[in-house]
Amino acid sequence: MSAVAGTVAARPRLRVRLPRVPGALWWGAGIVGFFLLVALLAPVIAPYDPIQQDTANALLPPGPGHWLGTDNFGRDVLSRLIWGTRFDLMMGVFGVLIPFILGTAVGCISGYFGGWVDIVVMRIVDIVIAFPFLVLMLAIIAILGPGLGSFFIAMALVGWVSYARLVRAQVLVLKASDFVTAARSLGYSHLRIMARHILPNAMVSSIVFSMSDVVLTMLLGASISYLGLGVQPPTAEWGIMVAESQNFIIRAWWIAAFPGMALAVIALGFSLLGDGLGEWLGQNGSR
């Protein structure tokens, strides 16, 4: 009996080693998740209507009743900040998602087929890059007219080039690999090879880059709203809140300070998420 027990005890235990999740990924996911939750629950947690004016209580400092104060129209800053989270996240996420999909498809096709297809695509990319990004964005929005839809169209027309170049560079390396050669020898179609064998490996760098791009897109969206070309008043949006506070920046600092702080915190969240995601994907890829 003791011999059997000793044999059982001597058997090596099977240990499952899970990949370590970087702390930056947890922190980034927590910050971004918090803002997503605020955006989803805005109708429930906002204490006031974000566009309802109350001029009798204009420019009240932070305190009971209005925890972040009121603006020059008497609107509650906290409520506008909460509702503004929806629009700023929408601009950041969808402003990147459309160029990401378009650029990934174009870059994959260009890198995989090469030849005249690659030459034509790269010349189009060179033409778009030749113009300053912000100037081209403003020109497109000015032609289409102010609004959130114009912002998304402008981002789709201009922002795809970065993703196309990233994916193309990865595809040029991957299409010469052994597993792609094996897939071709088995008679798989070009679409199947690109979708199932090349893209899953080529998109890692683009996914990491997209997290940082969300930050820049949110700042760009807030800047365009500040200039009056993005989301239009009286909609609650952080860039609009900063624009409306510029004449009261000394007397009522809270109108601009809290939207600016919210932009800084959510930018930090996406930056940490991108860094942590890149480290985590790199660990998994090296195993």
Secondary structure, DSSP 4 states (H G I P E B T S, - for coil): -HHHHHHHHHSPPP---PPPPPHHHHHHHHHHHHHHHHHHTHHHH-SS-TT---GGGTTPPSBTTBTT-B-TT--BHHHHHHHHHHHHHHHHHHHHHHHHHHHHHHHHHHHHH-HHHHHHHHHHHHHHHHS-HHHHHHHHHHHH-SSHHHHHHHHHHHHHHHHHHHHHHHHHHHTTSHHHHHHHHTT--HHHHIIIIIHHHHSHHHHHHHHHHHHHHHHHHHHHHHTTSSSPTTS--HHHHHHHTGGGTTT-THHHHHHHHHHHHHHHHHHHHHHHHHHHHHHHHT-
